[in-house]
Amino acid sequence: MKKVIVDMDGVMADVYHQLIQFEKRDSGQEIEISNLAGKPEIEAFPNGKKHVNEIGFFRTLPLMKGSREAIEYLNNKYELYIVSAGMEFPNSLREKYDWLAEHFPFITWEQIVLCGSKRVVAGDVMIDDYPKNLNHFEGERFIFTQPHNEHIENETYKRVDSWAEIMNIL
């Protein structure tokens, strides 16, 4: 059975929506997602580093459209693991676990990998929004479109723009 690795932030969870809301709350600045193409998140959101370290940030992330249905589909069809690099933001570890338990109750604790670097992860398919996580991966690589990666072209990735598209492929 194929082993499918899925990232959380920016793939299952809508980090951009959350950062936009937190930026508006703290600075009054309304950031348009359409203006962020190609910008790293740290450049796009002046208070982003503060926000991702705030208690509750990861716990209250909105779902990416279609992610719940697609993850359930993949879970029923493949050996599925949710892999998230959470060590950079230690508060996120419990919050990510609780977020998954709430939104994806069919995912068992054994399918959740919260780590530092994803270089240790192996499988047949990886879906992630960051090239740094895909570059080392030896299986099939899907880059989930987010503003920070829109201009990245790499023939070793398959670009996907939605969960519906992933379900059609897998």
NUNUFI-273119 format. One record per residue (C-alpha): residue in one letter; z, y, x negated; residue number from 1; chain. Coordinates in nm, 3 decimals. Each point is the difference from the previous one (the first is absolute). Example, Ala and Ser with C-alpha at 12.3 -4.5 7.8 and 13.67 -1.06 7.14 Angstrom:
BEGIN
KOLNU   semi         w         v         u   roza   nuvex
KOLNU      A     0.780    -0.450    -1.230      1       A
KOLNU      S    -0.066     0.344    -0.137      2       A
This chain:
BEGIN
KOLNU   semi         w         v         u   roza   nuvex
KOLNU      M     0.000     0.000     0.000      1       A
KOLNU      K    -0.087     0.349    -0.127      2       A
KOLNU      K     0.288     0.213    -0.124      3       A
KOLNU      V    -0.038     0.357     0.130      4       A
KOLNU      I     0.204     0.283    -0.152      5       A
KOLNU      V     0.041     0.318     0.209      6       A
KOLNU      D     0.149     0.329    -0.114      7       A
KOLNU      M     0.229     0.196     0.235      8       A
KOLNU      D    -0.016     0.373    -0.073      9       A
KOLNU      G    -0.339     0.149     0.078     10       A
KOLNU      V    -0.127    -0.331     0.137     11       A
KOLNU      M     0.245    -0.120     0.268     12       A
KOLNU      A     0.207     0.320     0.014     13       A
KOLNU      D    -0.151     0.347     0.039     14       A
KOLNU      V     0.154     0.188    -0.292     15       A
KOLNU      Y    -0.238     0.296     0.031     16       A
KOLNU      H     0.105     0.067     0.360     17       A
KOLNU      Q     0.365    -0.010    -0.107     18       A
KOLNU      L    -0.054     0.231    -0.300     19       A
KOLNU      I    -0.190     0.249     0.217     20       A
KOLNU      Q     0.284     0.002     0.256     21       A
KOLNU      F     0.273     0.037    -0.264     22       A
KOLNU      E    -0.192     0.279    -0.175     23       A
KOLNU      K    -0.034     0.189     0.328     24       A
KOLNU      R     0.369    -0.054     0.078     25       A
KOLNU      D     0.118     0.128    -0.339     26       A
KOLNU      S    -0.248     0.273    -0.089     27       A
KOLNU      G    -0.177     0.082     0.324     28       A
KOLNU      Q    -0.326    -0.075    -0.181     29       A
KOLNU      E    -0.256    -0.193     0.205     30       A
KOLNU      I    -0.205    -0.220    -0.228     31       A
KOLNU      E    -0.334    -0.126     0.129     32       A
KOLNU      I    -0.075    -0.355    -0.107     33       A
KOLNU      S    -0.370     0.087    -0.015     34       A
KOLNU      N     0.077     0.234    -0.296     35       A
KOLNU      L     0.168    -0.269    -0.209     36       A
KOLNU      A    -0.298    -0.214    -0.107     37       A
KOLNU      G     0.033    -0.098    -0.364     38       A
KOLNU      K     0.337     0.169    -0.053     39       A
KOLNU      P     0.291    -0.208    -0.128     40       A
KOLNU      E     0.287     0.002     0.249     41       A
KOLNU      I     0.225     0.188    -0.244     42       A
KOLNU      E    -0.255     0.283    -0.010     43       A
KOLNU      A    -0.075    -0.008     0.374     44       A
KOLNU      F     0.364     0.026     0.108     45       A
KOLNU      P     0.211     0.258    -0.190     46       A
KOLNU      N     0.327    -0.155     0.123     47       A
KOLNU      G    -0.124    -0.359     0.002     48       A
KOLNU      K     0.225    -0.124    -0.281     49       A
KOLNU      K     0.303     0.134     0.185     50       A
KOLNU      H    -0.114    -0.156     0.327     51       A
KOLNU      V    -0.058    -0.352    -0.131     52       A
KOLNU      N     0.350     0.006    -0.147     53       A
KOLNU      E     0.154     0.113     0.329     54       A
KOLNU      I     0.206    -0.255     0.188     55       A
KOLNU      G    -0.193    -0.104     0.310     56       A
KOLNU      F    -0.348     0.086    -0.130     57       A
KOLNU      F    -0.120    -0.360    -0.031     58       A
KOLNU      R     0.200    -0.128     0.296     59       A
KOLNU      T    -0.176     0.236     0.242     60       A
KOLNU      L    -0.358    -0.031    -0.121     61       A
KOLNU      P    -0.251    -0.027     0.284     62       A
KOLNU      L    -0.217    -0.309     0.023     63       A
KOLNU      M    -0.355     0.020    -0.127     64       A
KOLNU      K    -0.234    -0.037     0.297     65       A
KOLNU      G    -0.076    -0.367     0.067     66       A
KOLNU      S     0.229    -0.132    -0.273     67       A
KOLNU      R     0.238    -0.198     0.222     68       A
KOLNU      E    -0.277    -0.197     0.171     69       A
KOLNU      A    -0.187    -0.055    -0.326     70       A
KOLNU      I     0.306    -0.115    -0.192     71       A
KOLNU      E     0.085    -0.245     0.277     72       A
KOLNU      Y    -0.361    -0.127    -0.010     73       A
KOLNU      L     0.012    -0.042    -0.380     74       A
KOLNU      N     0.344    -0.162     0.019     75       A
KOLNU      N    -0.131    -0.264     0.240     76       A
KOLNU      K    -0.307    -0.071    -0.211     77       A
KOLNU      Y     0.115     0.026    -0.364     78       A
KOLNU      E     0.298    -0.027    -0.229     79       A
KOLNU      L     0.102     0.365     0.030     80       A
KOLNU      Y     0.231     0.204    -0.222     81       A
KOLNU      I     0.098     0.364     0.040     82       A
KOLNU      V     0.039     0.146    -0.348     83       A
KOLNU      S     0.134     0.349    -0.056     84       A
KOLNU      A     0.095     0.176    -0.322     85       A
KOLNU      G     0.331     0.149     0.103     86       A
KOLNU      M     0.203     0.021    -0.320     87       A
KOLNU      E    -0.118     0.356    -0.074     88       A
KOLNU      F     0.182     0.110     0.316     89       A
KOLNU      P     0.313    -0.218     0.019     90       A
KOLNU      N     0.100     0.134     0.345     91       A
KOLNU      S    -0.325    -0.144     0.130     92       A
KOLNU      L     0.088    -0.365    -0.058     93       A
KOLNU      R     0.230    -0.046     0.300     94       A
KOLNU      E    -0.206     0.241     0.208     95       A
KOLNU      K    -0.321    -0.192    -0.063     96       A
KOLNU      Y     0.166    -0.329     0.089     97       A
KOLNU      D     0.143     0.147     0.322     98       A
KOLNU      W    -0.335     0.163     0.086     99       A
KOLNU      L    -0.177    -0.335    -0.036    100       A
KOLNU      A     0.265    -0.176     0.208    101       A
KOLNU      E    -0.048     0.252     0.281    102       A
KOLNU      H    -0.380     0.022     0.006    103       A
KOLNU      F    -0.099    -0.346    -0.127    104       A
KOLNU      P     0.273    -0.240     0.119    105       A
KOLNU      F    -0.229    -0.299    -0.058    106       A
KOLNU      I     0.008     0.064    -0.378    107       A
KOLNU      T     0.279    -0.202    -0.158    108       A
KOLNU      W     0.219     0.117    -0.287    109       A
KOLNU      E    -0.178    -0.254    -0.219    110       A
KOLNU      Q    -0.328     0.187     0.050    111       A
KOLNU      I     0.139     0.334    -0.121    112       A
KOLNU      V    -0.022     0.094    -0.367    113       A
KOLNU      L     0.157     0.333    -0.100    114       A
KOLNU      C    -0.067     0.055    -0.367    115       A
KOLNU      G    -0.060     0.246    -0.282    116       A
KOLNU      S    -0.346    -0.081    -0.130    117       A
KOLNU      K    -0.254    -0.203     0.196    118       A
KOLNU      R    -0.143    -0.138    -0.325    119       A
KOLNU      V     0.201    -0.317     0.053    120       A
KOLNU      V    -0.162    -0.066     0.337    121       A
KOLNU      A    -0.272    -0.263     0.031    122       A
KOLNU      G    -0.200    -0.115     0.298    123       A
KOLNU      D    -0.346    -0.029     0.148    124       A
KOLNU      V    -0.022     0.339     0.176    125       A
KOLNU      M     0.180     0.332    -0.050    126       A
KOLNU      I    -0.017     0.296     0.238    127       A
KOLNU      D     0.137     0.319    -0.156    128       A
KOLNU      D    -0.072     0.373    -0.010    129       A
KOLNU      Y     0.069     0.049    -0.372    130       A
KOLNU      P    -0.245    -0.105    -0.271    131       A
KOLNU      K     0.291    -0.047    -0.245    132       A
KOLNU      N     0.114    -0.291     0.217    133       A
KOLNU      L    -0.346    -0.146     0.045    134       A
KOLNU      N    -0.125     0.034    -0.358    135       A
KOLNU      H     0.205    -0.291    -0.137    136       A
KOLNU      F    -0.048    -0.225     0.302    137       A
KOLNU      E    -0.227    -0.297    -0.064    138       A
KOLNU      G    -0.087    -0.083     0.361    139       A
KOLNU      E    -0.207     0.183     0.258    140       A
KOLNU      R     0.093     0.370     0.012    141       A
KOLNU      F    -0.007     0.223     0.306    142       A
KOLNU      I     0.071     0.369    -0.042    143       A
KOLNU      F     0.136     0.148     0.323    144       A
KOLNU      T    -0.138     0.351     0.033    145       A
KOLNU      Q     0.252     0.280    -0.034    146       A
KOLNU      P    -0.069     0.362    -0.101    147       A
KOLNU      H     0.117    -0.056    -0.360    148       A
KOLNU      N    -0.256    -0.278    -0.054    149       A
KOLNU      E    -0.300     0.127     0.202    150       A
KOLNU      H    -0.204     0.094    -0.308    151       A
KOLNU      I     0.075    -0.313    -0.199    152       A
KOLNU      E    -0.295    -0.230    -0.038    153       A
KOLNU      N     0.052    -0.336    -0.159    154       A
KOLNU      E    -0.236    -0.288     0.056    155       A
KOLNU      T     0.285    -0.250    -0.035    156       A
KOLNU      Y     0.163     0.134     0.320    157       A
KOLNU      K    -0.115    -0.033     0.357    158       A
KOLNU      R     0.082     0.322     0.179    159       A
KOLNU      V     0.149    -0.034     0.348    160       A
KOLNU      D     0.067     0.289     0.235    161       A
KOLNU      S     0.199    -0.172     0.273    162       A
KOLNU      W     0.190    -0.309     0.101    163       A
KOLNU      A    -0.278    -0.088     0.245    164       A
KOLNU      E    -0.240    -0.014    -0.293    165       A
KOLNU      I     0.235    -0.229    -0.193    166       A
KOLNU      M     0.030    -0.238     0.297    167       A
KOLNU      N    -0.380    -0.017     0.020    168       A
KOLNU      I    -0.023    -0.090    -0.369    169       A
KOLNU      L     0.292    -0.241    -0.021    170       A
